[in-house]
Amino acid sequence: MPAIRWQPLVTLLLSIYGLGASIYLTITHFEPKALACVSNAAFNCEKVTQSPQSVIFGIPVAMLGLLFFVPMLLLCLPAAWRSADRRIHLARLIMVVTGVAMIIYLIIAELFLIKSICLWCTSVHVVTLVLFVIIATASPIVLAPGYGMPDDEDDEDGTDDEDDEDDEDGTDDEDGTDDEDVPAQADAT
């Protein structure tokens, strides 16, 4: 079975960045003058973060980013990746699918409704998309039966059963041979 090696660290770092960017975008939603961003015909963060599309059901989209990245950060901790509890891995997958659905809406809003792009928002979109690719490709591994469970291959003495050279009676002599394997020697008296 393929191993999960680099995914926990990379997804954790991406989640930390996403959380930081979401905090910054939340602050600048309420204090637009604090926003540091390129402003020209194609890129205008303030126009995007202050648009009617920047609020859904009365909640700023940047705060929804916080609601996404706080649990995602916890779900991407190395201990969560090692967990044998499938619910953790399913929650991570469901969260990232939801996140991708949200960024699809936000990209459509930026391109076709607001007609401007926020570079900070785009960085969060890219992070979410990369998280999706990593988590979606790792999900068949972490959702497989037995993932995260201790290996059952070692027996009590810490050796692999396949390496034991015991015969049917389960005993070996000190030289690694069983008494039954050695022909009987005649007494030469």
N, C-alpha and C positions, 0 to 999 in steps of 0.2 A: 504494500500500500504506500503511495507517495506520502511524503512527510510535509508537515507545515513547518517551515523554517523561518523565512523572512517576512511572511505575511503579518504576524502580530506586530512586529516593530514598525513596519511601513504603515500599516493601517492606524496604529497608535499615533505616529507622527503626523499623518494626514488629518486625523481627528483633532489633534492639538491645534494644528494650523487652522482648520475649519472653525473650531471653537473661538480661537483668537480673532479671526476675521469677522465672525458673527457678533462677537462682543463689540468690536470696532464699528461695524455697520449699525448695530443697535444704538450705540452712543451717538453716531452721526445722524441717525434717523431723527433723534430728538434735538440734536445740535448740529444742523447742517453746515455751519461755518467751520466745524472741526474736521470736515471731510477733505482729505488731501487726494486729489485725483485730477487727471488730465481732463480738460474741458475744451472740446472742439465740436465740429459738426457730427462726428460719429460717436464720440465718447463724452458722456456727461453723467458722472455718478450722481450729482445732486438732482438732476432731472429724473433719474431712475428712482433714487431713494425717497424722493418727495412726491412721486406720481401716485395717482389713485390705485394703481396696481401694487404699490408697495405695502398695502394694508389688505389683509384678508380677514373677514369677519371681525373687524376692529382690532386685529392683532398685526403689528408691523411684521413684515416678512423676515426681517433681520432677527426678530425675537423667535420666530418659528425656526430659524437657523440654530438658535441656542437650544431650543427644544429638541432639535435633531442631534446636534453635536455633543451635548452633555451625555445622553445615554449611549451614543455611538462610541464616545471615548471610553466609557466603562465596558462596553461590549467588545472593544478592541484591545483591552488589557491582555497581556500574555496569559494570565491565569484564566481569563474567559476563553481564550483560544484553546487552552489545554483541557478545558472542562469536558467531562463525559455527559453533561446534561444537554441534551439535544435542544431544549427550549432556548438556551442561550444562543446557540448557532442559528436557530430559526428566527429568533428576535433580531439578530444582527442582519440576516438576509432580508427580512420583512422591512426593517428600518431603512436599509439602503435602497431597496426597490421603491419605497415611498419617497425617499429623498430624490431619486432620479425622476420620478413622476413630477415632483414639485419643480425641479430645475427645468424640465421640459416646458412646463407652463411658464416659468419665469423667462426663459429664453424667448419663447414665442411672444410674451408680453413686451420684452425689451425690443425685439426686432420689428414687430408689426403694430403694436399699440403705442408704445412710448417713442419708438424710432430713435433710440439712443442706447448705448451700451455702457454699463458700469464695470470698470476693470476689477474693482474689488469683488463685485458680485460674480463676475466671470471666473475669478480665481476660486471662489467657493464652488461654483458649478463644476469646474475642472476637478477639484478635490473630490467632490461627491461622485463624479463619473469614474474616477480612478478607484475610489473605494468600492464602487459597484463592481467594476471588473475584477478586482482582487477577491472580494468576498464571494461573488458569484462563481468564480472559477475554483475557489477553495471549498465551497459548500458541499460538493459531492464527497469530498474527503472527510470533512468534519461531521457531516450528517450520516455517514456510513455507520452501520451497526458496529458497536465495539470501539468506536473512536474514543480516545481518552481513557479507556480502561487499561489497567495494568496488564502487561503481557503475561499470558498463562503458559508460555513456552518453557520457562525455567521450573525445574522441580525443586524440592526442598533444599537440596545441597547447593543450589545456585547454578547447576549445570543444565544444559539442554538435554532433553530426553533422547534425542536422536544421536547424541555423541556417546551415550553410555554403551559400553561393550559387554554388558552382562549377558550371560547365557540364560537358558530357560529357568535355571534355578536361582538366577539373580545374583550369583556370587562370582567374584573374580579372585584369583590368587594375587599375591603381591606382584608377581611378574606380569599381570594382566591376562593370564590364561586361566581357564577353568580346569579343575582336576579332571573332568571328564574328557577334555581335549588332549590330555597327555597320555600316551600309551603306558600301561602298567609295566613297570620294570621288574624283571625276575630277580629274585635274590640269588646272588652269585656267592654261595658259600661252599 
